[in-house]
Amino acid sequence: MRILFALLLSLLLSPVLSAPVLAAASPPAESEGGSGEGGRSNRILTLFNLAGSEDEDEAEEDDSDDPRAFTMPTVVAPLSRDGRLTGYAYVQLRVRVADGQNIWDVREAAHYALDAAVRACYRNSVSNDEGTDLDPERAVRVWEAALREHYGQRAIDHVEIRQADTRIFRR
């Protein structure tokens, strides 16, 4: 019985014991940087373009220290001119909760607030007169009203647009 147990234990532990040996062996480096097919490889290069300057990034870091504020998920707002859809604006909103309110309750219901903000910008235009960009003052008024209606009139201190990316349809 002991021999059978030892045999089973050695079979179970053999992959675990050989893993460090296999991890130490690495494939040879290729000088061409690819698989031999004209230098192509299976690597993906991802580049991020962060809008704004370094001064804006420093100011953003200072604002993120506010324990009463949080950033909502991205609001997708339609842009229009004369009742015709011209594009969409992808907007990040920073919401500051009023003093005396429980921020965790507000954050837990952020997905419902996102729905209220999207519905509000479909009811009330948030684009400029040409339909080419977001009208920030009008948009903040629309979204503040929607969030105050959702959470209560005294729950939200203020709303600000953190970042906006506009995509216009080309014809």
LUMMARLUM-79829 format. One record per residue (C-alpha): residue in one letter; chain; y, z, x. Coordinates in Angstrom, 3 decimals, m for minus. Example, Ala and Ser with C-alpha at 12.3 -4.5 7.8 and 13.67 -1.06 7.14 Angstrom:
BEGIN
> A|A|m4.500|7.800|12.300 .
> S|A|m1.060|7.140|13.670 .
***
This chain:
BEGIN
> M|A|0.000|0.000|0.000 .
> R|A|2.350|0.836|2.879 .
> I|A|1.749|m2.565|4.429 .
> L|A|2.558|m4.332|1.177 .
> F|A|5.761|m2.298|0.794 .
> A|A|6.806|m3.025|4.393 .
> L|A|6.140|m6.738|3.928 .
> L|A|8.252|m6.892|0.749 .
> L|A|11.054|m4.904|2.369 .
> S|A|11.124|m7.203|5.401 .
> L|A|11.274|m10.273|3.142 .
> L|A|14.186|m8.812|1.207 .
> L|A|16.135|m7.722|4.278 .
> S|A|15.594|m10.835|6.384 .
> P|A|18.497|m12.808|4.803 .
> V|A|20.821|m9.819|5.195 .
> L|A|19.946|m9.324|8.852 .
> S|A|20.291|m13.001|9.724 .
> A|A|23.708|m13.412|8.029 .
> P|A|25.777|m12.108|10.997 .
> V|A|23.926|m14.443|13.358 .
> L|A|24.620|m17.450|11.123 .
> A|A|28.257|m16.441|10.632 .
> A|A|28.816|m16.356|14.394 .
> A|A|27.706|m19.972|14.759 .
> S|A|30.588|m22.284|13.921 .
> P|A|30.597|m26.060|13.526 .
> P|A|31.991|m28.075|16.416 .
> A|A|35.687|m28.903|16.317 .
> E|A|36.530|m32.506|15.559 .
> S|A|39.239|m34.048|17.653 .
> E|A|40.222|m36.633|15.025 .
> G|A|40.751|m34.017|12.316 .
> G|A|38.475|m35.712|9.831 .
> S|A|35.018|m36.776|8.936 .
> G|A|34.968|m39.892|11.072 .
> E|A|36.228|m42.154|8.289 .
> G|A|39.615|m43.081|9.654 .
> G|A|40.781|m39.487|10.091 .
> R|A|40.432|m38.465|6.441 .
> S|A|39.209|m34.985|5.676 .
> N|A|38.620|m32.734|2.734 .
> R|A|41.710|m30.626|3.350 .
> I|A|44.515|m30.373|0.801 .
> L|A|48.146|m29.850|1.753 .
> T|A|50.218|m28.019|m0.819 .
> L|A|53.985|m27.832|m0.421 .
> F|A|56.260|m25.663|m2.512 .
> N|A|59.910|m26.422|m3.048 .
> L|A|61.760|m23.248|m3.858 .
> A|A|65.116|m23.973|m5.421 .
> G|A|68.150|m22.067|m4.280 .
> S|A|69.585|m20.834|m1.056 .
> E|A|68.742|m17.795|1.017 .
> D|A|71.639|m15.870|m0.524 .
> E|A|70.182|m16.385|m3.995 .
> D|A|66.776|m15.214|m2.759 .
> E|A|68.307|m11.997|m1.406 .
> A|A|70.131|m11.376|m4.693 .
> E|A|66.891|m12.038|m6.569 .
> E|A|65.082|m9.441|m4.487 .
> D|A|67.792|m6.876|m5.279 .
> D|A|67.461|m7.554|m9.017 .
> S|A|63.680|m7.275|m8.920 .
> D|A|64.037|m3.608|m7.914 .
> D|A|65.414|m2.775|m11.379 .
> P|A|62.644|m0.796|m13.096 .
> R|A|64.103|m1.587|m16.525 .
> A|A|63.828|m5.385|m16.102 .
> F|A|60.942|m7.855|m16.108 .
> T|A|60.498|m11.623|m15.965 .
> M|A|59.000|m13.243|m19.022 .
> P|A|56.503|m16.110|m18.838 .
> T|A|58.109|m19.549|m18.668 .
> V|A|59.822|m20.744|m21.839 .
> V|A|59.510|m24.481|m22.526 .
> A|A|62.674|m25.569|m24.320 .
> P|A|63.295|m29.029|m25.788 .
> L|A|66.390|m30.955|m24.752 .
> S|A|67.907|m33.314|m27.283 .
> R|A|70.840|m35.600|m27.999 .
> D|A|71.797|m36.679|m31.521 .
> G|A|68.533|m35.273|m32.862 .
> R|A|66.378|m37.233|m30.401 .
> L|A|64.187|m35.537|m27.816 .
> T|A|65.379|m36.334|m24.280 .
> G|A|63.248|m33.975|m22.203 .
> Y|A|62.187|m30.388|m21.619 .
> A|A|63.555|m27.442|m19.665 .
> Y|A|61.143|m24.944|m18.112 .
> V|A|63.043|m21.663|m17.965 .
> Q|A|62.213|m18.249|m16.542 .
> L|A|64.012|m15.429|m18.320 .
> R|A|64.760|m12.030|m16.837 .
> V|A|64.959|m9.399|m19.577 .
> R|A|66.526|m5.991|m19.056 .
> V|A|65.341|m3.353|m21.479 .
> A|A|67.995|m0.964|m22.818 .
> D|A|68.047|2.646|m21.702 .
> G|A|65.951|4.918|m23.878 .
> Q|A|63.395|2.184|m24.668 .
> N|A|59.827|2.126|m23.371 .
> I|A|59.598|m0.831|m20.997 .
> W|A|55.792|m0.815|m21.096 .
> D|A|55.762|m1.377|m24.858 .
> V|A|58.219|m4.251|m24.415 .
> R|A|56.176|m5.817|m21.599 .
> E|A|52.926|m5.508|m23.552 .
> A|A|54.439|m7.584|m26.363 .
> A|A|55.940|m10.207|m24.017 .
> H|A|53.600|m12.933|m25.270 .
> Y|A|54.892|m12.391|m28.817 .
> A|A|58.462|m12.425|m27.503 .
> L|A|57.713|m15.688|m25.692 .
> D|A|56.629|m17.202|m29.000 .
> A|A|59.845|m15.965|m30.639 .
> A|A|61.963|m17.433|m27.802 .
> V|A|60.243|m20.829|m28.002 .
> R|A|60.598|m20.962|m31.779 .
> A|A|64.279|m20.027|m31.508 .
> C|A|65.073|m22.857|m29.090 .
> Y|A|63.331|m25.341|m31.397 .
> R|A|65.494|m24.114|m34.314 .
> N|A|68.754|m24.004|m32.310 .
> S|A|69.478|m26.555|m29.613 .
> V|A|69.848|m25.118|m26.112 .
> S|A|70.716|m28.414|m24.411 .
> N|A|74.132|m29.677|m23.414 .
> D|A|75.914|m32.327|m25.519 .
> E|A|74.471|m35.207|m23.471 .
> G|A|70.926|m33.827|m23.735 .
> T|A|70.455|m34.043|m19.971 .
> D|A|70.394|m30.356|m19.048 .
> L|A|70.261|m26.840|m20.355 .
> D|A|73.456|m25.232|m21.660 .
> P|A|73.026|m21.787|m20.069 .
> E|A|75.532|m19.871|m22.206 .
> R|A|74.172|m21.241|m25.470 .
> A|A|70.580|m20.711|m24.342 .
> V|A|71.187|m17.070|m23.400 .
> R|A|72.825|m16.429|m26.786 .
> V|A|69.878|m18.020|m28.639 .
> W|A|67.241|m16.162|m26.618 .
> E|A|69.027|m12.801|m26.732 .
> A|A|69.280|m13.073|m30.512 .
> A|A|65.586|m14.001|m30.801 .
> L|A|64.434|m11.156|m28.552 .
> R|A|66.661|m8.619|m30.294 .
> E|A|65.284|m9.766|m33.637 .
> H|A|61.750|m9.406|m32.296 .
> Y|A|62.088|m6.067|m30.457 .
> G|A|64.950|m4.499|m32.407 .
> Q|A|68.718|m4.717|m32.030 .
> R|A|69.015|m1.898|m29.482 .
> A|A|65.864|m2.617|m27.431 .
> I|A|67.276|m5.359|m25.175 .
> D|A|70.244|m4.751|m22.875 .
> H|A|70.679|m8.358|m21.740 .
> V|A|68.849|m11.584|m20.938 .
> E|A|69.570|m13.859|m18.001 .
> I|A|68.207|m17.188|m16.868 .
> R|A|66.408|m16.705|m13.595 .
> Q|A|65.411|m20.294|m12.937 .
> A|A|65.494|m23.548|m14.901 .
> D|A|63.711|m26.807|m14.153 .
> T|A|64.669|m29.800|m16.284 .
> R|A|62.444|m32.836|m16.882 .
> I|A|64.190|m35.764|m18.576 .
> F|A|62.270|m38.639|m20.130 .
> R|A|62.908|m41.994|m18.434 .
> R|A|62.967|m45.102|m20.594 .
***
